[in-house]
């Protein structure tokens, strides 16, 4: 039996994957899929941080999949706005500190050697929100430290299209179809429409629709915002063996040390 669960409205983000569907999130992006990119992030932190990195703040941490690998060498604090995602991460990373908060307004009153905003930065759908998130990263980066921003796409790398995937586990299964498109060339945004096929442990299948509105900004704006927040900006190619990541970029913000050096 298949149940069609369609949206009552298609005007804004529903973000069901991070809310009522959060229990299915590990099947959409299994933890093991993050090992290679987490190793790349660790390399960048160790290369660009002026001190040996000991502490990490992960903003928009989601299910905590990157931290699962990064926590082996750094004490990690994870921040996310969605309680359901924090619950997943707490089960995966029980030894780490978890905080529910908005990355645009977070104030912890302490700093970290490294700050990571993975693809959650893509949910900053306006230039003001993007600047606020980057400013939060700056405020929480220690002198001589580094912040890293990993948007899914920038204007120069975005290609409309579709993507499929999913996995099985514990008697359940998930398959998804993502359709990426730009609704208006005059806006700094693209739409990710998602359809999930969810099979529970009894074999029943449900089809669920989800919509994500994502920010899409040119490289020059990214570098400008990172610099205006106080960092020295740097852009590096994203290194990953999967073809789907070809051409992606990572933005770094280097914070000067107490003597003003980088």
Secondary structure, DSSP 8 states (H G I E B T S, - for coil): -EEEE--S--SS---GGGTTTGGGHHHHS-GGGGHHHHHHHHHHHHHH-SS---EEEEET-TT-HHHHHHTTTSEEEEEES-HHHHHHHHHH-TTSEEEE--TTT---S--EEEEEE-GGGGG--SHHHHHHHHHHHHHTEEEEEEEEE--S--TTT---EEEEEEEEETTEEEEEEEEEE-S-TTSSEEEEEEEEEEE-TTS-EEEEEEEEEEE---HHHHHHHHHHTT-EEEEEE---SSGGGTT-EEEEEE---TTS--
